[in-house]
Amino acid sequence: MKQILDVIISLFSLILLMPISVVLCLLIKSTSPGSIFYKQIRVGRNGIHYQMYKFRSMYENSEHMTGPVWATKEDKRITSVGRIMRKFHLDEIPQFINVLSGHMSIIGPRPERPEIIKSLIKDIPSYLNRTKIKPGMTGWAQIRGSYDNNLEDVNIKLKNDFYYMEHSSFLFDIKILLLTLLKVMKGQGV
C-alpha cells in the first residue's frame, strides 16, 4: 500500500508542479552557470547506493575545495534562487523521480552520502540501522528537527528515525505528510 501511495503521490506531484519546475529551470540557468540538476550519490535501503536528483541550489562545484560537508543556514555556496528553493523545499521536486524509480519513498529517513555515513558510524555505530527501510523525501526526523550541523543533531535525528521505524503505519505516514505540507507552505526550510 505504501508503494502504491508513493507512486500516486509522485505522479500527481510531478504533474501538478510542472509549471513551477519549468520556471525554476529557467531561473537556475539564467542566474548561475552550470547544470540545472544536481546529482549526488546517496545510501538507500540495505546500503545500496543510488543517484539522487535535486534542482541545483548551490554554485557549480561548490564542494570542490571542501569535499562533502553539510549545508549550513548561512552557507555562502547557496545561490540566491537556491535560497528561495530551499526555503520552500522546491529543490527537492526531482526526488519524486527517485521515488518512482523505487530508490526512495515519500516518507522515511533522509538518505545520506556514503562519505558522511563512513564518518558518522565511527561515533554512532547504530547509524546504519536506519538503512533497513527505504529513505524518504520527508520523515519524522525532518518534521521534528532541522538540518544536521553537528553530531548532536545527528543523534537527535537518529532517535526520531528509529521512532518512525518502530511506529510506522499508514496513519503515521499521513500525519507526517500533512505536517510536511504545512512546513513547506510556511517556508520553514533552510
C-alpha positions as CSV (number, residue, x, y, z in Angstrom):
1,M,0.0,0.0,0.0
2,K,2.9,2.4,0.8
3,Q,4.5,1.8,-2.5
4,I,1.2,2.4,-4.4
5,L,0.7,5.6,-2.4
6,D,4.3,6.7,-3.2
7,V,3.7,6.2,-7.0
8,I,0.3,8.0,-6.9
9,I,1.7,11.0,-4.9
10,S,4.8,11.2,-7.0
11,L,3.0,11.2,-10.4
12,F,0.4,13.7,-9.1
13,S,3.1,16.0,-7.7
14,L,5.3,15.9,-10.8
15,I,2.3,16.8,-13.0
16,L,1.0,19.5,-10.6
17,L,4.4,21.0,-10.1
18,M,5.4,21.0,-13.8
19,P,4.8,24.8,-14.3
20,I,6.9,25.6,-11.1
21,S,9.6,23.2,-12.3
22,V,9.8,24.9,-15.7
23,V,10.2,28.4,-14.0
24,L,12.8,27.0,-11.6
25,C,14.8,25.5,-14.5
26,L,14.8,28.9,-16.3
27,L,15.8,30.8,-13.1
28,I,18.6,28.4,-12.2
29,K,20.0,28.5,-15.7
30,S,19.8,32.3,-16.1
31,T,21.2,33.2,-12.6
32,S,24.3,31.0,-12.3
33,P,26.4,29.0,-14.7
34,G,26.2,25.2,-14.5
35,S,23.7,22.4,-14.8
36,I,20.0,22.7,-13.7
37,F,20.0,19.4,-11.8
38,Y,22.3,18.3,-9.0
39,K,23.1,14.6,-8.9
40,Q,24.6,13.1,-5.8
41,I,25.2,9.5,-4.6
42,R,23.2,8.6,-1.6
43,V,22.9,5.4,0.5
44,G,19.5,3.8,0.2
45,R,17.8,0.7,1.6
46,N,20.2,-2.1,2.7
47,G,23.2,0.2,2.0
48,I,22.6,0.3,-1.8
49,H,24.0,3.4,-3.4
50,Y,21.9,5.3,-5.9
51,Q,21.9,8.7,-7.6
52,M,19.6,11.3,-6.0
53,Y,18.3,14.2,-8.0
54,K,17.6,17.8,-6.9
55,F,17.4,21.2,-8.6
56,R,20.8,22.8,-8.2
57,S,20.7,25.3,-5.3
58,M,24.4,25.9,-4.9
59,Y,27.0,27.2,-7.2
60,E,28.5,24.6,-9.5
61,N,31.3,22.5,-8.0
62,S,30.7,24.1,-4.5
63,E,32.4,21.2,-2.7
64,H,35.5,21.2,-4.9
65,M,37.6,22.7,-2.1
66,T,35.9,21.3,0.9
67,G,34.8,17.8,0.0
68,P,31.4,16.5,1.3
69,V,30.1,18.8,4.1
70,W,26.7,19.6,5.4
71,A,25.0,22.8,4.3
72,T,24.6,25.5,7.0
73,K,21.9,28.1,7.5
74,E,24.1,31.0,6.1
75,D,26.0,28.9,3.6
76,K,27.8,31.1,1.0
77,R,27.7,28.3,-1.5
78,I,23.9,28.7,-1.9
79,T,22.7,30.8,-4.9
80,S,20.0,33.5,-4.5
81,V,17.5,31.3,-6.3
82,G,18.7,28.4,-4.3
83,R,17.8,30.2,-1.0
84,I,14.2,30.5,-2.2
85,M,14.0,26.9,-3.4
86,R,15.4,25.6,-0.1
87,K,13.1,27.8,2.0
88,F,10.1,26.1,0.3
89,H,11.9,22.7,-0.4
90,L,11.4,23.3,-4.1
91,D,14.9,22.0,-4.8
92,E,13.6,18.5,-3.9
93,I,10.9,18.2,-6.6
94,P,13.1,16.0,-8.8
95,Q,13.3,13.5,-5.9
96,F,9.8,12.3,-7.0
97,I,11.7,10.7,-9.9
98,N,13.8,8.8,-7.3
99,V,10.5,7.6,-5.6
100,L,9.1,6.4,-9.0
101,S,12.3,4.5,-9.7
102,G,12.0,2.7,-6.3
103,H,15.1,4.1,-4.6
104,M,13.2,6.3,-2.3
105,S,9.8,6.6,-0.6
106,I,7.8,9.7,0.2
107,I,8.2,9.1,3.9
108,G,11.3,7.6,5.6
109,P,14.7,8.6,7.0
110,R,16.5,11.1,4.8
111,P,19.3,9.5,2.7
112,E,22.8,10.5,3.4
113,R,26.0,10.5,1.4
114,P,28.4,7.5,1.7
115,E,31.3,9.7,2.8
116,I,29.4,11.2,5.6
117,I,28.0,7.9,6.8
118,K,31.5,6.5,6.8
119,S,32.5,9.3,9.2
120,L,29.3,9.0,11.3
121,I,29.5,5.3,12.0
122,K,32.8,5.8,13.8
123,D,30.9,7.7,16.5
124,I,27.4,6.2,16.1
125,P,27.7,2.5,15.1
126,S,23.9,2.1,15.1
127,Y,23.6,4.7,12.3
128,L,23.4,2.1,9.6
129,N,20.3,0.5,11.1
130,R,18.3,3.4,9.5
131,T,19.0,1.9,6.1
132,K,16.8,-1.1,6.8
133,I,14.0,0.8,5.2
134,K,13.8,3.0,2.1
135,P,14.9,6.5,2.6
136,G,12.3,9.2,2.2
137,M,11.9,12.7,0.9
138,T,10.5,13.7,4.3
139,G,10.2,11.9,7.6
140,W,9.5,12.2,11.3
141,A,13.1,13.4,11.9
142,Q,12.7,16.2,9.3
143,I,9.4,17.4,10.9
144,R,10.8,17.4,14.4
145,G,14.2,18.9,13.7
146,S,16.4,20.9,11.4
147,Y,19.3,20.2,9.1
148,D,22.3,18.4,10.5
149,N,25.0,20.7,11.8
150,N,26.8,18.6,14.3
151,L,26.9,15.1,15.9
152,E,24.3,16.1,18.5
153,D,21.8,17.0,15.7
154,V,22.6,13.6,14.0
155,N,21.8,11.7,17.3
156,I,18.5,13.5,17.7
157,K,17.5,12.8,14.1
158,L,18.6,9.2,14.5
159,K,16.3,8.7,17.6
160,N,13.4,10.2,15.5
161,D,14.2,7.9,12.6
162,F,14.2,4.8,14.9
163,Y,11.0,6.0,16.4
164,Y,9.4,6.2,12.9
165,M,10.7,2.7,12.1
166,E,9.2,1.3,15.2
167,H,5.9,3.0,14.9
168,S,5.5,3.1,11.1
169,S,1.9,2.9,9.9
170,F,-0.4,4.3,7.2
171,L,-1.9,6.9,9.6
172,F,1.6,8.0,10.9
173,D,2.7,8.5,7.3
174,I,-0.4,10.6,6.6
175,K,0.4,12.7,9.7
176,I,4.0,13.2,8.5
177,L,2.8,14.1,5.0
178,L,0.3,16.7,6.3
179,L,2.9,18.2,8.7
180,T,5.4,18.4,5.8
181,L,2.9,20.2,3.6
182,L,2.3,22.7,6.4
183,K,6.1,23.2,6.9
184,V,6.6,23.7,3.1
185,M,3.7,26.2,2.9
186,K,5.1,28.2,5.8
187,G,8.5,28.3,4.1
188,Q,10.3,26.7,7.0
189,G,13.3,25.3,5.0
190,V,16.9,26.5,5.3
